[in-house]
Amino acid sequence: MRKSKVIVHRVFRHKVDRVPEFQSDEDAINQLQQLLTQIKAPILLILDDVWSGSESLLENFKFQISNYKILVTSRTAFPRLSSKYTLKPLNDTDSMTLFRHSAILLDGSSCIPDEDIIQKIVKCCAGFPLALDVIGRSLCGMSAVTWRKRVKDWSSGHSILDSDSSLLGCLKRSLEFSDDEIIRKQEIILKECFLDLGSFPEDKRISLIPLIDMWAELYELDEDDSIANLLELIARNLASLEDVPCSFTRKHASDFASCYSEDFISQHDLLRELAIHQSNLEPVEQRKRLIVDISRNNFPKWWIERNLKPINARLMSISTDEMFSPTWFNIQPLEVEVLVLNFQTKNYAFPDFVRKMNKLRVLIVTNCGFSHAELGNFHLPGSVPCLKRIVLENVSVPSLCKSLEQLRSLEKISLLMCNIGQAFKSIQVSNALPNLVEINIDLCEDIAEFLVDLCDIICLKKLSITNCYKFSVLPQGIGKLVNLEVLRLRACINLLTLPESIRSLHNLTIFDTSYCLKMTWFPEHIGEFFKLEELHMEECLLLSNHLYQQWSNQLPPLFQNLKQLKLVTCDEEMSNLWEPVKEFHTSVKVKVIRSSGLIIRRVGLIFAGTATESTSLYGHNSIY
């Protein structure tokens, strides 16, 4: 409690002429409570820049005194505190004000150069209060030449962290994890997860799917562990959970893992620079991850020089811009297990050195352009023997199908915002992908039906088709997927009904038809899903009305067979039907989603919701 004693001493020094001697830390807290009790006016105790692991410290200052409140500012969220508020980056006006305040000399005089230079510096700080303050103080009293040199360095690709050790030092403190909170191994992995976020492009939302895939292979984390690490990074303000309008619901943190394909995170530009800076501290041959940003065709010097020297990184990320032409210098990436390719061109060819990645297990391809990209040389990843997971975003899939036949080791494929067309009709999918256990299809606007041939992949365990507004038909063949454990048909608003054969899916543990607005039929034989643990059916408006009438205000008796059921999410009307079931299965939790309306709003056409739960939403306190 030594920190408590220091804080109490400061409060007394501020309020009384003579600070008493404290016999012990407990005595200091008791005397502070007596002092605050004597103050008649409302009291606000501000604890600034409180670090992670200080929960017990905060508890010491919680007193039952009327009109007494505590305001905590922190880089880290404290879940036990109520009324949390996250500060967003500063706007241009406030950024300029803070920077000018920090850059002005103590006597009030100013040596600030012209407005254009200031605006360029402020833009580099991207609304980050700490950066604005530290950079402003570092330039205070400096000559105009020094200011211009800083701007020139940053404009030529140098990191803002390279030119300011004070800012780097402040940001690095965010990566100092306490051994009191998490064991050493978890601490190391959490830091590695943060550094991996630098693999994705600047100013781009990051889907959770590729993160979970890469961490599964690099650190052997399952989905729950990966989600827990993400929530910890979010709590420490090292990443932000995006409010994505397409997700229909803004989920409570406890629901974060229930349908992670709809969730995205983002990272402030400076934090991305910090991740890259920390990853680049070692020599190229010793780095665990290689993160390369290529502007036009300006390859880094080490790339050109390492033509025949092996690269030992386990993760390699290559980002190219719209001016890049596919002329690759050769390298030897023999140890790469995760390859992340980010590009902006309409046509993109895989580099020849991919064929050398015999240890490659995860391939993540993201087109950051505005239209679906055509991929060339896709046969190269097909020649890799260990490739288990592929994530394709904003690409055209049909041209890849011939190459898919080579991916016999593939276990999971995720198609995000892709053009699927007739992609899988030209190959015998069950023969081409005999080990496939998971398919994710999200925001693929042209898919109208689940292809019958995909129903022959008997080993499939997870199928997720979400936010595909043209999707309207699930074939009878779906009943052949007898090993299916998770079926998500979330936000497919034109899906009208489910085939009768769905009753054959006896191994289902999660079944989600939420936001299928036009669905009018639900399998009455759902009681045959003996292993079902979660049932999500919120905002199925027509379905709710239909079932309420069809079942005469009570669920069919077969529903009582759902012995493993733990969670049901639905609207208020449907929740009334579940009350009798709760009498038989006391462990069932029925979560009511109260809708505040639907908004149709995506690039062209997106269906988004603004649903709120009966419980409070997750948030956290301020940053810096």
N, C-alpha and C positions, 0 to 999 in steps of 0.2 A: 504493500500500500504506500510505498514511498512517493509515487507519483501523486497519490491523493493528498499527502501531506504538503507537497509543493504547491498544489493547486489551492488548497485551503489557506496556505500562507499568503499567496498572492491576493486572494479575496479579502482577507483581513487587512492586508496592507492598503488595499484600495478603499476599505470602508471605515477603518478606525485609525486613530493616531498611533496607538501602540499595539504591536502584535504580541499576543500572549505566547508563552512557551507551551508547546504541546508535549505531554508526557509520553504519548504513543500515537500511532496512526489512528487508532480507534478514538482516542481523545480528540484528535484534530477534527474528525468527522462529526463527533458529538457537539463540539463547540461551534462548528459551522452551522449545524442545525439550529442551535440556540440563537446564533446571530441572525439567521434568516427569519426565524420566528418573530424576532423583535421588530423586523422591518414591516411597516404597515402597508407600504405601497406594493403593487404587483412586482414580482421578481422574475427576471429572465437570466438564467445562468448559461453563458455561451462557452461551450467547449470546442475549441477550434482545432482542425487538423488532427482528429483522433484516429489512431491507426488500428488496423485489424488486430484482434486479440485483446482489445481493451474493454470487452463486455463487462468484466468484473469491476473495472474502474468506474464505468458508468453507473453500475448498480449502487456504488457507495454514495452517490449524490442524489439518489431518489428518496425524497422526503415527503411525508404526508402533510404538506403545508398548502393552505389555500392561496390561490393566485401565484403559484410557483411553477415555472416551466423550465425545461432544459432544451437548449438548441445545440445540436451536435452537427458539426461539419466534418466530413470525412471523404476520403477517396474510396472508402469501403462501405457497403451496406451492412447494417446491423439488423437482422431479421426480427429481433425481439422488440425493437423500437417501433412505436406507432407513428402515423402521420409522416411518412417518408416522402421526400421530394427530390427528384433528380434535376440538377441544373443542366441545361442544354449549353452548347457552345455559344459564346457571345455573338451578337449580331455585329455588323460592320461599324455602326455608330459607337456602341459600347466598347468594341475592340479598340477603336481609335482613341477613345477617351482614356481607357486603362493604359494603353501604350504610351500616350503622351504624358500621363501622370508619372509613369515609371522612368521615362527618358529625360524628364526635366530635372535640372540640378536642384540641390537642397535649398539654395537661396532663392529659388523661383525663377532664375534666369534660364534661358533656353539656347541650346546650340543645335536645334533640330533643323535638318536640311529641308529641301523643298518637298511639297506635298506628294509628288509622284513617288519619291523614294520611300516615304512613310507608308503609303498605300501598298507598295510592293512588299515591304517588310511585314506589315500587318496581315496581308494575304497569306504569307508563308506560315504565320502562326495559327491560321484556320480557326480563330475564335477560342483558342485554348488559353484560359486565363494565366496559367503558370508560365506558358511560353511567352505571352505578351509581357508579363511582369519581368521575367528573367532576362529576356532579350532587350527589353527597354532599359533595364538597369545596366546591362553590359555595354550598351551604346551611349549611356549618359555621359556627356562631356567629351565624347570622341569627335574627331574631325569629320567633316563631310566626306572626305576621301575614304575613311574607314567605313562609313555607312554605305557608300556606293560599292566598295569592295565586297561587303557582306552580300548585298543584293546580287552582284555579279556572280559570286560563288554559288549561291543558291539557284540562280537561273541556269547555270551550266551543269546542273545535276548533282552538285554537292549537297549532302544532307545538312539540314539546319543543326543537327546534333554534332556534326563534325566541327562546327565553328564555335560552339558554345559548350564548354565542359560543365558549366554550372547547371544549364538546362538538362544536360545528359545525366548529371549526378542526381538531380531532383527526380527525373523520370525513372532512373534505375532503382530508386528506393521503392517504387511500386512493385518491383520484382523480388523484394526481400521478404520471404515468407518465414513465419515464426515456427520453430520446432514445437512450440506448445500447442499449436493448432492442428497440425497434420504431421504424420510421420514422414521421415526423410524421403522415402521412395515416392510417396504421393506428391511431396513438395517438388521434387525434380520433374516428375511427369507433368504437373500443372504448369511449370515454367516452360517445358518443351511445347505444351499445347499452345501457350501464348505465342511462342516464337513461330510456330507453324502458321499462325494467322497471317504472317507476313507473306505467305505464298500466294495470296490472292490479290487481285488488282486494287489499286488505290481508288477510293470513292465508290466501291461496289459492294452491294449487299452480298453476304456469304451464306449460301444455303447450308443447313446443318447436315445434309446428306453426305457431301464429300468430306466434311470434318469427321463425322462418325466413321466413315470408311477408312480414312487414312489412319485414324487413331486405333482402330481395331487391328490393323496390320502392324503399325509401328510400335504400339505399346500394349497390345493385347487387351484393350479396354472393350467391354461390352457396351451396349447402348446406354444403359443406366449410368455406368461410370463416366462415359463421355458427356452425357447430359449434366451430370453432377459437376464435372470440371468446367463446362461452359457456364453453368450457373455461378460457380465460384469466381470465374473470370469476370462475369457480369457484375457480381456483387462487389468486386474490387475495382470496378469501372475500367477494366482493361479491355472490355468489349461492351457493346450495347445490343440489347434485344430490340429488333426493328418492329415497329408497328406497321405491319404490312396489310393494306386494305383487302387483299385477296383472301385472307385467312378466315374470313367470316367471323371468327371469334378472336378476341384478344385473351388468350388463355391465362389463367392463373398459373403461377410458377409450378404448382403441384401437378398441373396438366401438361407441362412443357414437353414431356416425353411421349405423350399419348399420340401425337400425330406430328412428329418433328419435320416431316417433309414440307410442311407449310410455314415453317419458321425460318427466319433469317437473323443473322447478327451483322453488325458493322463494327468498324474499328476506326478511331480517329487517325488522321494522316500521321500525326506525330507518334502515336503508339505503333503504327505500322513501321515507321522509320526506326523506332526503338527496337522492334523485333528484328528488323533486317540488320541494324547496327550490331546487335548482340550476336546474331548468327554469323556475322562476318569478322568476328574478333580473331578467329583462328586462321592460319594459312589455308589456302584453297584445298590443298590435299588432305587437311585434317577436319574440314567442316562436316557436320552431320547433315546440314541442309544447304543447298546452293539455291539462292534466290537471285534470278537474273532478270533485269528489266532492259530490253533492247529497244532503243529508239532508232527508227529507220533501219539501217543495217550496221549500226555501230556496236559491234560485239565488244565485250570487255577484253582487255589486253590478255588476261590470264587464259581466256578461252582459246584465243588464237595460238598462244604459246604451248598449250597442253594437248596438242594434237594427238600425240601417242602416249601420253602419261595417263594412268588410270585415275578416275575420280572416285573417291570413297564415300561420298554423301549417300545417305539412305533416302533423302527426299530432295527432289530437284524441281524447281518451279521456273518456268520460262514465260515471260510476258513480252509480247511484241505489239507494236502500234499499227495504225492503218497504213503507214508508209512502208512497212516491212515487206521485202520480197523474199520468197523461200529459198535463199541461198545459205546453206548451213555450213559452218566450219566443222570438221570432224572432231569428236571427242570420244573418250572411253569411259562411259558411265556404268561401269560393270557392277557396282554395288547398289544402284538405285532401286528402291522398292516402291516408292510412290513418285509418280510423274504428274505434275500439274502444268497444263498448257493453257495460257490465256492469250487470246488474240483478238483482232478487230477487223480482219479482212474477210471478204465474202468467200474467198477460196483459201484453203489452208492445207498444206501438205505436211504430213508427219516427217520429221527428219530421219535420215537413214540410220543414225546412231541408235534409234529405238530398238532395232533388231538385236543390239548387243546387250540389252537390259534383261539378262536371263533371270534376274531376281525380282523383276517388276511384278508387283501384286495389285497395285491400285493405279488406274489411269483416270485422270480428271481433266476433261476438255471443256473449256468455257469460251464461247464466242461472245465478246462484249460489244459486238456491232449491233446494228438495228434490224438486220434481216437474217434469216437462217443461212448458215454457212455450209458450203460443200467441203467435205474432207477428202483429201487425197492421200494415197499411200496407207490406207487403213489396214492393209494386209500386214504391215510391219508389226503393229501390236499383236496381230493374230499369230505371229511367229514366236511370240514370247510364251514359254511353257508354263509359267506359274501365275499368269494374270487371273485374278479372282474377282475384282470389282471394277466396274466401269461407270463413270458418271459423264453423260453428255448433256451439255446445255446450249440451247439455241443453235442447233445444227440440223441438217437434213439427213434423216436416217436411211431412206431407201437406197442411196448409193453405197451404203456400208454393208448391206445384207450379205453379199457374196463373201465378204471377209469374216462375217460373224460365224460362218461355218468352221473357221479355224479355232475359235475360242472355246475349246472343249473343257478347259479348266474353269471357265467363268461360273461364278456362284451368284453374283448379284449385278443387275444392270439397272441404272436409273436414267430416265429420259426426262429432262426438264426443259420446258418451252421448246420442244423439238417439233419438226415436221416429220410425222411418221408415215403418212400416206399408205401405200400398199407394202410397206417395208418387209413384213415377215411372211408375205404370201409366196415369195419366190424360193423359199428354202423350207426344208423339213426341220422345224425348230427343235422338236424333241430329240432328234438325232444330232443336230448341230450343237445344242447346248445341253448335254445330258446331265450336267451337275448344277444347273441353275436352280436356286432355292428362293430367290427374291426378285421381284420386278416392281419398280416404282415408276409411275407415269404421272407427271404433274404439269399442269398448264400446257398440255399439248392440244391445241385448239382444233386440230383437224381429225382427231381420232373419234370415230362415231360408234365403233363396236370393238369388243374384245375378240381378237381373231380366234377362230375355232381351233387352229393348229396349236395355239399356245395352251389349250386345255389338255394337250397330250404330255405336257411336262409334269409327269406324275410326282416328281420329287419337290415341286414348288411348295414352299411353306408360307411365303408372304406375298400378297398381291395388293398393291395400292394404286388406285386410279383416282386422282383428286384434281379438282378444279378444271376438269375437261368438259366444257359446257355443251359440246356437240355429242358427247358420249350418251347413247340412248339404249344400247342393247347389250345384255350379258347373255351369252349363248347357253343352251341347255347343257353343252359339254362341260360347263363349269363344275358339274357334279363329279367329273372324273378326277378332279384335284383333291383326292381323298386325304392327302397329307397337309392340306392348307390349314395354317394356324391363325393367320391374320388376313382379313379381307376388309379393305377400306375402299368405299365408293363415295367418298366425301365430296360434296359440292359439285356433283354431276347433275346439274339442274334439269336436264332433259331425260334423265333415266326414269322411265315410267313404272317399271315393274321388275321383279326378280323371277328367274325361272324356277319351276317346281323342283328341278334337280338339285337346287341349292341345299335341300334337306339332307343330302348325302355327305355334307362336309362336317362329319362328326368330330373332327379334331380342332375345329375353330375355337380359339380362346378370345379373339377380339373381332367384333363385327361392327362396322361403322357405316351408316348410311346418312349421316348428318348433312343437312342442307341439300338433300335431293328433293327439291321443292315440288316436283311434279309426280313423285312416286305415290302410287295409290294402293299397292299390294305389298304385303309383308308375309313371309312364310309362317303360316299358323303352326307348322310343325317345328318351330324353333326350339321346342322342348327336346328335340332330338340332338341339339347341340350340347351334349352332356358335359363337355369340357369348357363351355363358354364362361369367361371371367368378366369381360367388358362388353357392354352393348351401348352404342352411341347412336341416337336417333333424334337429336335436337333439330328444330326448325324443319321438320318434314310436315309442312302445314296440311297438305291434302291427305297425307297418310294418317295423321293424327285424327282428323275429322272422320275419315273412313273407318278406321279401326274402332274409334269410340262408338260409332253406330253399329258396326258389324258385331262387336263383342259385347254389346249391351252393358256397357259400363263396367265390365270385368274381363280380365285376361283369361284366355282358355286354360283349362286345367293342366295342359301339357307344360305350361310355363313353370309349374311347380317342380318340374324335373331338373331345372337348372341349378343343380346342387352347388356348382362351383362359382356361381355368379357373385361378383363382388361390387360391380359398379354399373349403374345405368345413368346415362345423361339424356334428358328429354325436356320438352316444354312442360309448363305447369299442368295443362289438361291431361297429358299422358301420365304425368306423375301420379295422378289420382288412381289410375288403373293398377299401379304397382304396389299400392298400400297392402292389399291382401297377400301379395307374394312376400312382403317383408315380414309378415306374421309367421310364415313357414321358414324363411331364410333370414334370420336376424342380422346376418353379416352383410346383407346387400345395402349398398349406399345409393340412394337415388338423388342425383344432382340436378337441380332445376336450372335451366338456362332461360333467363328472361330476355327476350329480344327487344331491342329498341328500334327495329326496322332494318331493312336491307338496302344496300346501295349498289347499283349496277355501275361499275367503274373499273375497267382494266384497259390496257392498251387496246383500243378498239372496243372490247367488251369484256368487262371483268365483273364478277359477281362477288361482292364483298359484304361482310356483315359487321354490325356493331353490337354484338350481344354482350351482355354483362351477366355475371353470376350473382347468386344470392350472397356469396362471400365477397370480401374486399379484394381488390386487385393487388397484385404484387408490385412493389416499387422499391426504391431505396433513396437514401439520403444524398446529400450534395457531394459534388466532386470539387475539391480544392476550395 
